[in-house]
Amino acid sequence: MIGRIEHLPLREVWKHEEADFSKWLSESLDVLNECTGLQLTSAKREHAIGSFSADLVCDDESGQLVVVENQLAKSNHEHLGKLLTYMANIDVSVAVWIVSDARPEHVRAISWMNESANADFYLVKVEAIRIGTSEPAPMLTLIVGPSEEGKAAGRAKEELKERHILRRDFWTELLELAKTKSDLHANRSPTTAGYISGGSGKSGMHFNYCIGEHSSKVELYIDRGSGSEEKNRAVLQSLAQHKNEIEKVFGEDLVWDVAEGRRATRIAKQLHGGYRDSRDEWPRVIASMVDAMVKLEIALKPYIKKLSS
């Protein structure tokens, strides 16, 4: 004989959050520990925090405080706000929010906080069940909790954000200098991308500034669109017929890049220094990039003009 689970209204089992549910939970931390993987002990009910009172404040296995906010209803902003207020005022780094039903917005919010904050957040669903004529029993289900994958994703997002800020700042300084030397990128705005492109006067051919963490380059990038691999190689070969003259005007050797399996081709000058170098080094890096771009344009423009469209 196999019984069926019957879901009971929470208020039939725990009529009052504070007097009934919080009291039961403080005496049954093993149920919450099994759900979350935490090791909570010594629960204190209605712990005073300024003019507020946290439902439960517990100790974990390391002796750190953990705040627990109970809500026998659908999650709302008020209880999330309370939880964050409690955490800030008693300086805890672990929080548990127990609800009867979690709104999708709050699930995403807790997931985001686990990625973004130096704290661990657990969102737990509480249900009351009965099998046949048994006594009511609690059922706690972890909806969202911290994970190393989530923390890693958060760190990656922060790194991406920092990278974008650095690139935009770098391009801002470069374009300020570049517009005093050439009109090639005069109408371009700073971006967060790894390159800034300027027109050459021919379709599918661009003069690019490219920046890496500790390297940089200027290039003529040749890509005339889908299915243009042979055209791109032909353009490069046409320009390469004047390689000696071009490099003599440029003043240094250039990289004539035709990589197998790649559609685009390029003529480039590799340089030292990138956006993760010290900002004190940026003026030197930027000056070398702008100088190289001016020389590259002067060296190539006469031969680009002779190409067919």
C-alpha positions in Angstrom: 0.0 0.0 0.0 1.4 3.3 -1.0 0.0 6.5 0.4 -0.5 9.8 -1.3 1.0 13.1 -0.2 -1.6 15.7 0.8 -0.5 19.4 0.8 -1.9 21.3 3.7 -2.5 25.0 4.1 0.5 26.3 6.1 -1.8 28.3 8.4 -3.5 25.1 9.5 -0.2 23.8 10.8 1.5 27.0 11.9 -1.2 29.6 12.7 1.3 32.4 13.5 4.8 32.9 12.0 6.4 34.1 15.2 4.6 32.1 17.9 4.3 28.9 15.9 6.5 28.6 12.8 9.6 30.4 14.2 9.3 28.5 17.5 9.0 25.1 15.7 12.0 26.0 13.4 14.2 27.1 16.4 13.6 23.7 17.9 14.0 21.8 14.5 17.1 23.3 13.0 18.1 19.8 11.8 15.3 20.1 9.2 16.7 23.4 7.8 20.3 22.1 8.0 19.4 19.0 5.9 17.8 21.3 3.3 20.6 23.9 3.0 23.7 21.9 4.0 24.3 24.4 6.8 25.2 23.4 10.4 23.1 25.8 12.4 22.8 25.8 16.2 21.7 28.0 19.1 18.7 29.7 17.4 17.6 33.0 19.1 14.0 34.1 18.3 13.0 37.7 17.7 16.6 38.9 18.0 16.6 42.7 18.4 18.3 44.7 15.6 17.7 48.4 16.3 14.0 48.9 16.2 13.5 45.6 14.3 13.5 42.0 15.3 14.9 39.2 13.2 12.8 36.0 13.2 15.9 33.8 14.0 19.6 34.4 14.5 21.7 31.3 14.7 25.3 30.2 14.9 26.9 28.1 12.2 29.7 25.6 12.7 32.4 28.3 12.6 30.6 30.4 15.2 29.4 33.0 12.7 25.9 34.5 12.9 23.3 33.5 10.3 20.0 35.4 10.0 16.8 33.6 9.1 13.7 35.4 7.8 10.4 33.5 7.8 7.5 34.3 5.5 4.5 32.0 5.4 3.3 33.7 2.2 4.5 34.5 -1.3 7.9 36.4 -1.3 7.7 40.1 -1.3 10.0 43.1 -1.3 9.3 44.0 2.3 10.7 40.8 3.7 13.7 40.9 1.3 14.4 44.4 2.5 14.1 43.3 6.1 16.6 40.5 5.4 19.2 42.9 3.9 18.6 45.4 6.8 19.3 42.7 9.4 22.4 41.5 7.6 23.9 45.0 7.4 23.2 45.8 11.0 24.5 42.7 12.7 27.3 42.1 10.1 26.3 38.6 9.0 27.5 37.0 5.8 24.9 34.2 5.6 21.1 34.6 5.3 18.2 32.2 4.8 14.8 33.4 3.5 12.0 30.9 3.9 8.8 31.5 1.9 5.7 29.5 0.9 6.1 30.6 -2.8 9.0 32.4 -4.4 8.3 35.0 -7.1 10.5 34.6 -10.1 11.9 38.2 -9.6 13.0 37.2 -6.1 14.6 34.0 -7.3 16.6 36.0 -9.8 17.5 38.6 -7.1 18.9 36.0 -4.7 20.8 34.4 -7.5 22.3 37.8 -8.5 23.2 38.5 -4.9 25.0 35.2 -4.6 27.0 36.1 -7.6 27.6 39.7 -6.7 27.9 40.0 -2.9 30.4 38.7 -0.4 27.7 36.8 1.3 25.7 33.6 0.9 21.9 33.7 0.4 19.5 30.7 0.7 16.0 30.9 -0.6 13.9 28.0 0.8 10.3 26.9 0.0 8.3 25.6 3.0 5.3 23.3 2.6 3.2 21.2 5.0 2.2 17.7 4.0 0.5 14.6 5.3 0.3 11.1 4.1 -3.0 9.4 4.8 -3.9 10.0 8.4 -0.3 10.9 9.5 0.6 13.9 11.5 1.4 17.0 9.5 5.1 17.2 8.4 7.2 20.0 7.1 8.9 19.8 3.7 11.6 22.3 3.0 13.1 22.7 -0.5 16.1 24.7 -1.5 15.2 27.0 -4.4 18.4 29.0 -4.7 21.7 28.7 -2.7 25.3 29.8 -3.1 27.6 27.7 -5.3 31.2 28.0 -6.4 30.0 28.2 -10.0 27.8 31.1 -9.1 30.6 32.9 -7.3 32.9 32.2 -10.3 30.2 33.7 -12.6 30.0 36.7 -10.4 33.8 37.2 -10.5 33.8 36.9 -14.3 31.1 39.5 -14.5 33.1 41.9 -12.3 36.2 41.3 -14.4 34.2 41.9 -17.6 32.8 45.2 -16.1 36.3 46.3 -15.1 37.7 45.4 -18.5 35.0 47.5 -20.2 35.7 50.5 -18.0 39.4 50.3 -18.7 38.9 49.9 -22.4 36.5 52.9 -22.6 38.9 55.0 -20.6 41.8 53.9 -22.8 40.0 54.7 -26.1 38.9 58.1 -24.7 42.5 59.1 -24.3 43.6 57.5 -27.6 41.0 59.3 -29.6 41.8 62.6 -28.1 45.4 62.3 -29.3 44.5 60.6 -32.6 42.2 63.5 -33.8 45.1 65.9 -33.5 47.2 63.7 -35.9 44.7 62.4 -38.4 41.1 62.5 -39.5 40.9 58.7 -39.9 39.1 58.1 -36.6 37.9 61.7 -35.9 34.2 60.7 -35.9 34.6 57.6 -33.7 33.5 57.4 -30.1 35.0 55.4 -27.2 33.7 51.9 -26.9 34.2 48.9 -24.6 35.3 46.7 -27.5 38.9 45.6 -28.2 39.2 47.6 -31.4 38.2 50.9 -33.0 37.7 51.0 -36.8 38.2 53.7 -39.3 37.3 53.7 -43.0 39.9 53.4 -45.8 37.8 54.7 -48.6 37.3 51.1 -49.9 34.5 48.8 -49.0 35.5 46.0 -46.6 38.9 47.5 -45.7 39.4 49.3 -42.4 42.2 50.9 -40.4 41.8 49.4 -36.9 43.3 50.2 -33.6 43.4 47.0 -31.5 44.1 46.6 -27.8 44.8 43.7 -25.6 45.7 43.4 -21.9 49.4 43.9 -22.5 49.7 44.2 -26.2 48.4 46.3 -29.0 48.5 46.8 -32.8 47.4 48.9 -35.7 46.2 47.2 -38.9 44.6 47.4 -42.2 41.8 44.8 -41.8 40.5 43.3 -45.1 37.1 41.5 -45.1 34.7 42.0 -47.9 31.9 39.9 -46.3 30.5 36.4 -46.5 32.2 34.2 -49.1 35.0 36.7 -49.7 38.0 34.6 -48.6 39.5 34.5 -52.1 38.8 38.3 -52.6 40.4 39.1 -49.3 43.5 37.1 -50.3 43.6 38.7 -53.7 43.5 42.2 -52.1 46.4 41.4 -49.8 48.4 39.9 -52.6 47.9 43.0 -54.7 49.1 45.2 -51.9 52.0 42.8 -51.2 53.4 43.5 -54.7 54.4 46.8 -53.2 55.6 45.4 -49.9 59.1 46.9 -50.1 57.9 50.3 -50.9 55.2 50.2 -48.2 57.5 49.1 -45.5 60.1 51.6 -46.5 57.6 54.4 -46.1 56.3 52.9 -42.9 59.9 52.6 -41.6 59.6 49.1 -40.2 58.6 45.6 -41.2 54.9 44.8 -41.1 53.0 41.5 -40.6 51.3 40.4 -43.8 48.8 38.0 -42.3 47.1 35.3 -44.3 46.0 32.6 -41.8 44.6 29.3 -43.1 40.9 28.8 -42.2 40.3 32.5 -41.5 38.3 34.6 -44.0 39.9 38.0 -43.2 43.4 39.1 -44.0 45.4 42.0 -42.5 48.5 44.1 -42.7 49.6 44.9 -39.1 52.2 46.3 -36.8 52.4 44.7 -33.4 53.2 47.0 -30.5 54.0 46.7 -26.8 51.6 47.7 -24.0 47.9 47.3 -23.4 44.9 48.5 -21.4 45.9 46.6 -18.2 49.3 48.2 -18.1 49.6 51.0 -15.5 47.7 54.1 -16.4 51.0 55.9 -16.1 52.1 53.9 -19.1 49.1 54.7 -21.2 50.4 57.9 -22.7 53.5 56.0 -24.1 51.3 53.2 -25.4 48.8 55.5 -27.0 51.5 57.7 -28.6 53.1 54.7 -30.2 49.8 53.4 -31.5 48.8 56.8 -33.0 52.2 57.2 -34.5 52.1 53.8 -36.1 48.6 54.4 -37.4 49.6 57.6 -39.1 52.5 55.9 -40.7 50.4 52.9 -41.8 47.8 55.1 -43.5 50.5 57.1 -45.3 52.2 54.0 -46.5 49.1 52.2 -47.7 46.8 54.8 -49.0 48.4 55.3 -52.4 48.1 51.6 -53.2 44.6 51.2 -51.7 43.3 54.0 -54.0 44.5 52.0 -57.0 42.5 48.9 -56.0 39.2 48.2 -57.8 36.1 48.7 -55.6 
